[in-house]
């Protein structure tokens, strides 16, 4: 499993960055390889992306969501991946967005790209795209303000897809 950690500072409040990130359907505006993200309900997303000319689709489960603070997920089907994005207040009008994700490269091309650091650079580019996007449109967006609590015990974590 490969782990990637990247962050970027944005010139909007943490609450604005969080609200923009909860508009999952807008991810194709700032994530180059993402063609579509469809929110099925409060916890489930369907993704379609194109990597190296090949279309991949997978579902993701939001395992935790705390307004203005964090969103955690894990994949259900497709390439195995999981992660968390957190929003940290720097000042009244700036924040740090931190993205941590782990994924399991499967194909030979994915393994080669992993060795070359391609996904890390792609994540950096996507975060730069998010910065431009949120600084341009963020104040006009409001997001879902609900909370999805983290699983409390080992059985609940296992049911939510985490490790016991």
N, C-alpha and C positions, 0 to 999 in steps of 0.2 A: 504494500500500500504506500503510495507516495503522498506526502503532505506538502501543501503550499500555504504560506502565510504572507500576505501583502496588506499594505494600508495606504491610504491617501488622505490628505487634508482637503476639506471642502469649505468654501466660503458661504456656508449656510448653517443655521442652527442644527443641532443633532436631530431635533424633532422633524425638521424639514427633510433632512437626508433619509431618516427612517421612513417618513411618509412616501417619499419618492420610491424607495426600495420596495415598498409593499405594493406598488403598481407593477406586478410581475409581468403583465401583458405588454408593458413598455420596454422590457429588457432588450428586444431586438433593436431599439433605438441606440443603445450604447454597448451592446455585446455583439461583436462582429459575426461570430459563428452561429448565434441563436436566431432561428427563423420564427419561432412562435413559443410563447408560454401561455398556457390556458389555465386559469384557476378554476378547478372543478368545484371546490367548496372551501371552507376556512382552512382546512389542513392539507388538501391535495392539489398538486399542480401537474400538468402534463407538458412536457418539453419536447420540442423538435429543433434539432441543430444539424448543421452540416460541417463535418470534419473531414478534411482531405478528400472532398468530393463525394463523400458518403453521408446520406441522411441517417441520423440516429434519433430514436424517440424513446422516452422513458418517463416514468411517473416519479414524483417526489412527494414525500410526506414531511410536512412542517412538524417537527417534534417539540419545538418550543418557540414562543413568540411573546416578547415583553415590549410593549409600546415604548418607542424612543430609545431602547436599549439593545435588543438582540433578536435575531431570527436564526433558528437552527433547523436543519433538514437532513434527510437521508434519502437516497434513491430507493425505488421499488421497481426492480427490473432494469434492463439496460446496463450500461457501465456502472459498476459499483462506485458510489461516491456519497460523501456526507460532509457537512460543514456548518459553520456558523459565521454570521456577519454581525458585528457589534458597532455601536455608534457612541462615540465618546465626545462629550462637550469640551471644547477648548476655550471658547468664549461665548458671549451671547450670539455671535454671528459666525461661528466657525466650529467645525467638528472634525474628528478623525474617524474614518470608516475603516474598520479592520476586517479582513476576510481570511478565514482559515478553512481550508478544505482538504479532504483526503480522497483519493480516488485510486482505483485499481486499473492500470492499463492492461488491456486484453489482447489486442492485435499486435502484430509485429510492428506496424507503423506507430501505434500508440506507445509501445515500449521504446522505440527509437526516439520518438519525440520527447518522451519522458527523460531519457538520458541526455538529450540536447537542451533540456530546460524550456521547451517550446510552450508548455502549458503555463508555466510561471510567467513568461513574457506575455502570453495571451491574457492572463488574469490582470497583469499590470496595465495593459492596453485597455481592457474593459473597465478597470477602475478609473483610468484617465477619461474614458468616454462617459462614465457615470458622473464624474466631476463636472465636465462640460454640460451634460444634460441637467443635473440638479441645480447648477448655478444659473442656468438659463430658464428653467421651467419650474423649479422646485417649489417656489412660493405659491404657484397656482395649483398644486396638487395636495389633496388630502387623502390619507390612507385609512385602512381599517384599523381601529383602535382597540380591538379585542386582544385578550391574552390567551395564549395556549401554554399552560404551565408545564414545566419539565416533569417527567415521570418521577414519582416520589420514592418508589421502592424497586427492588430488583425485578420482581414479576412485572410491574408496570413498565419499566425500562425495556425489558425483553419484548413485551407486547408492542411497544412503540418502535421497536427495531434497534434498540441499543443493546449493549452487552450487559449481562447481569452483574 
